[in-house]
Amino acid sequence: MGRMTKDHELRYTQSQTPVATFTLAVDRDYKKGEEKQTDFIDCVAWKSTAEFVSRSFSKGMLCVVEGRLQIRAWEDAAGNKRRNAEVVVENIYYGASKPKEEMEKMSGEDPFKSISPEDDGDLPF
């Protein structure tokens, strides 16, 4: 669980598969008097999960991620061998309720307003 450090990046592979990359800032546990430490964890989401990330999450939001750790190895332009650890996201959840303003932005209306259906006297069942 952590906060998105910046807005995700949504791209598409050559075969048009969506892939979203983002970084989570995750605070380590610490005891009173110890200095707070934060890890920055690279995450990658594919297909419908990537599209969900793209629609639903932005910088600063608290997220809960489930996935697996993957180590990627490659060779850079200078011929140096490089490695990167990232979490391949299988599920992502909101870590906190979305603010009312964000909900309105997504739906275009106030999601918390009361709705009173018209009473025509007939029961719906």
C-alpha positions, 0 to 999 in steps of 0.5 A, a space after each residue: 500500500 502506498 501513494 502514486 508519486 506521479 500520474 501513471 503512464 499508459 502505453 500500448 504494445 505493437 499488438 495494441 495491448 494496454 500497459 500502465 506503469 507507475 511508482 508507489 511511495 511506500 513507507 517502511 514500518 518504524 519505531 518511535 524516534 527512528 527516522 521515517 524511510 520510504 521505498 519507491 516501488 515501480 509497478 506495471 499493469 497490463 490489459 484491463 487492469 492497466 485501463 482501470 488504473 488509467 481511468 481511476 488513479 492519479 498522483 497522490 492517491 493511496 493504492 493497495 496493489 496485489 501482484 508478483 515481483 519480477 526482475 527484468 534484465 536488459 542491455 543498455 545502449 552502451 552495452 551495460 547489463 542492467 536489472 530492474 525490479 517491478 511489481 506486476 499488478 494483478 489487482 489494485 484497490 483504493 486505499 482510501 475513499 475518493 474525495 467527493 470532487 473526484 467522484 463528481 469529476 468522474 460521473 459529472 454529478 454529485 454522487 452523494 445527493 439524495 435521490 427521491 424517486 417519484 411515487 406513482 403508488 405502485 410497488 415495483 414488485 
